[in-house]
Amino acid sequence: MRGFVPTQQSTVDQMVDMLFKNNRPKATDRVLDPGCGLGAFIEGILRWCKRHHAEVPQIVGIELDKQRADIARQKFLAVPQVEIVTGDFLLDEFEGLFDFIIGNPPYVSILALKEEEKRRFRSRYKCAVGRFDLYMLFFERAVSLGRKGATLVFITPEKYTYVQAGSEVRKLLASHDVTDITLLEEDVFPGRTTYPTISRLRISNVGEHTQIQTRNGASFPVLLPKSGGSWRHLFSNDKPPEVAGSLCLESICRRISCGIATGADGVFVKNAEDLPEYLEQHAWPTISGRQLQPTSSKVKTSSVMLIPYSAESRLKCLEEIGELGDYLKRPEIKSKLALRSCTQRKPWHAFHDAPQMAELLRPKILCKDISDNPVF
Ligand SMILES: C[S@@+](CC[C@H](N)C(=O)[O-])C[C@H]1O[C@@H](n2cnc3c(N)ncnc32)[C@H](O)[C@@H]1O
């Protein structure tokens, strides 16, 4: 069954300490452990309560795999506060809200999902965008089941903090109060390269600083962006070298990106001189990193990109783009476009990533994406 990676006791104990930090559980509180596996976190909670002479709260573990759920149920037969539900945390309905949520959700990439599953998740979850992973949806579902003021502690790959597919998760979490992001050593899950990360969230509409704990032991507060932008650059407290009069790109740019991804440059990028006149109205000047001359800040390009999008980034329908539509519909071109993986979720004439036209049409600073000595 998918995504079973048990959490070691030391990590469980670290996370339970974070869960109950400044907030001892009461007997009437409800704790949720989604994807509970064999109950590692439930054991951790019982250990914590014993060690701290605290009341044992009501604990609900939800596990998709029947065998694992049965083993966990057996294990806690003598603890009336524990209930193990065999079910699908992402698709089933659950009653009531929770005061504490803790877990190690399954890490299952979209690539391992069936088409039908992808469709179902996309229609149900805001965070099911791009190349999403199941643990991102666990965040979304868990937040929706938390009472106001509830605390959530999850261990997941660090990836959600910076990949494009994590933008909705970041937006969601940053709209609450992310109190801690703790980056853990690789050996937490032996044999796996996941860059494990503990995220601690308080469900609340007032967010404050987030305390970052890095792998080299540094700890410092940051303010997470609410926009869904990457958090990665915030995880290092290295200051850029001081150079008189210098500025970071980040402080003078609205956005830093690697440009448009069409998924079929052979179709959309043309030499301006070879472009038939009837396509000119759809063509915009473009340049690739490869074409930039490191020795000169003059930008010369003879390439153009055919763009089937409006200035508001709306994909135009084929009728609307007239001759460009006719060109794209040519069998040899259409079949090339239809082969791109992105066409499983968007029209066959769309770009791989929708271009952000308003920002693309502003003045830009260009540089090669990979270069020993960047020139801007
Ligand atoms: C990474 S393991 C963690 C297990 C346990 N929490 C631990 O830390 O040892 C994730 C667990 O989630 C379960 N799982 C996967 N998809 C699920 C779903 N949709 N609903 C409930 N459980 C699920 C898997 O069967 C697996 O046991």
The ligand as an SDF file (V2000), in Angstrom:
LIG
                    3D

 27 29  0  0  0  0  0  0  0  0999 V2000
    4.5560    7.8760    5.7720 C   0  0  0  0  0  0  0  0  0  0  0  0
    3.4700    6.6440    6.4260 S   0  0  0  0  0  0  0  0  0  0  0  0
    3.4540    7.1190    8.1000 C   0  0  0  0  0  0  0  0  0  0  0  0
    2.9040    6.1270    9.0180 C   0  0  0  0  0  0  0  0  0  0  0  0
    2.8680    6.5600   10.4980 C   0  0  0  0  0  0  0  0  0  0  0  0
    2.1330    7.7930   10.6660 N   0  0  0  0  0  0  0  0  0  0  0  0
    4.2640    6.7690   11.0020 C   0  0  0  0  0  0  0  0  0  0  0  0
    4.6930    7.9020   11.0740 O   0  0  0  0  0  0  0  0  0  0  0  0
    4.9370    5.7840   11.3290 O   0  0  0  0  0  0  0  0  0  0  0  0
    1.9310    7.1960    5.7490 C   0  0  0  0  0  0  0  0  0  0  0  0
    0.7560    6.3060    6.0210 C   0  0  0  0  0  0  0  0  0  0  0  0
   -0.3900    6.9070    5.4070 O   0  0  0  0  0  0  0  0  0  0  0  0
   -1.2310    5.8790    4.8930 C   0  0  0  0  0  0  0  0  0  0  0  0
   -2.0850    6.4710    3.8530 N   0  0  0  0  0  0  0  0  0  0  0  0
   -1.7880    6.7060    2.5510 C   0  0  0  0  0  0  0  0  0  0  0  0
   -2.8250    7.3000    1.9300 N   0  0  0  0  0  0  0  0  0  0  0  0
   -3.7850    7.4540    2.8720 C   0  0  0  0  0  0  0  0  0  0  0  0
   -5.0960    8.0090    2.8460 C   0  0  0  0  0  0  0  0  0  0  0  0
   -5.5760    8.5360    1.7300 N   0  0  0  0  0  0  0  0  0  0  0  0
   -5.8260    8.0000    3.9760 N   0  0  0  0  0  0  0  0  0  0  0  0
   -5.3160    7.4500    5.1250 C   0  0  0  0  0  0  0  0  0  0  0  0
   -4.0890    6.9210    5.2050 N   0  0  0  0  0  0  0  0  0  0  0  0
   -3.3260    6.9220    4.1090 C   0  0  0  0  0  0  0  0  0  0  0  0
   -0.2560    4.8500    4.3820 C   0  0  0  0  0  0  0  0  0  0  0  0
   -0.8820    3.5870    4.2830 O   0  0  0  0  0  0  0  0  0  0  0  0
    0.8370    4.9000    5.4720 C   0  0  0  0  0  0  0  0  0  0  0  0
    0.5780    3.9860    6.4920 O   0  0  0  0  0  0  0  0  0  0  0  0
  1  2  1  0
  2  3  1  0
  2 10  1  0
  3  4  1  0
  4  5  1  0
  5  6  1  0
  5  7  1  0
  7  8  2  0
  7  9  1  0
 10 11  1  0
 11 12  1  0
 11 26  1  0
 12 13  1  0
 13 14  1  0
 13 24  1  0
 14 15  1  0
 14 23  1  0
 15 16  2  0
 16 17  1  0
 17 18  1  0
 17 23  2  0
 18 19  1  0
 18 20  2  0
 20 21  1  0
 21 22  2  0
 22 23  1  0
 24 25  1  0
 24 26  1  0
 26 27  1  0
M  CHG  2   2   1   9  -1
M  END
$$$$
